Amino acid sequence: MHAMQYEFTLPADYDMGAIRSRVARVGHLLDGWDGLGVKTYLLRERGVHGSPVNQYGPFYLWNTMEGMNAFLWGGAFQGPVNDFGRPRIRQWTGLAHAEGGAAGSPARLAVRRCRPVPEDVELAEFMAGSADETERLAAEDGAVLAAAAVDTHAWEVVHFSLWDRDMPEAEGEVYQVLHVSAPERGALPRGRQW
């Protein structure tokens, strides 16, 4: 599993309805994408759920590098680049994935929490703890799924979770979920990724 996210931070007075319309128009285009486990079309709106910004920030869980590369280099990613500019793309190597008790429910909110890997920790122990946190999040009431991944360049772990309710049981930045494309969600490896 490989995680990926890019974000477009928009002006404070930006009409976020334009993002909602865009996703309604094109969100289905990845519903059958080879190699894609899950793409969540995410929105942060200034003043909603504590967000200080307007932001469009899709988050992906990929099953294959070929699928991710086909998206990035095969033309599909050019649309957002043309409309908003070329963003920095964050990428993480998968640590763990778990389906939640609400796995069959539509996701309403997503939570992303990034945290640094401290210098003085035993790496195996820290990563095992991050995998355990994924299982804990997935076991919370209302959890649709949870995942953890690590960026070994920045030494940062990301915890990502989807929720079927407005009050998720997770800490971090809260996003509204506009659409979920999940053509190969069932093929995402479960549990620890090592």
Secondary structure, DSSP 8 states (H G I E B T S, - for coil): -EEEEE-EEE-TT--THHHHHHHHHHGGGGTT-TTEEEEEEEEE-TTSTT-SSEEE--EEEES-HHHHHHHHHSSTTHHHHHHH----EEEEEEEEEEE-TTTTS---EEEEEEEE--TTS-HHHHHHHHHHHHHHHHHSTTEEEEEEEEETTTTEEEEEEEESSSS-SS-SEEEEEEEEE-TTGGGS--EE--
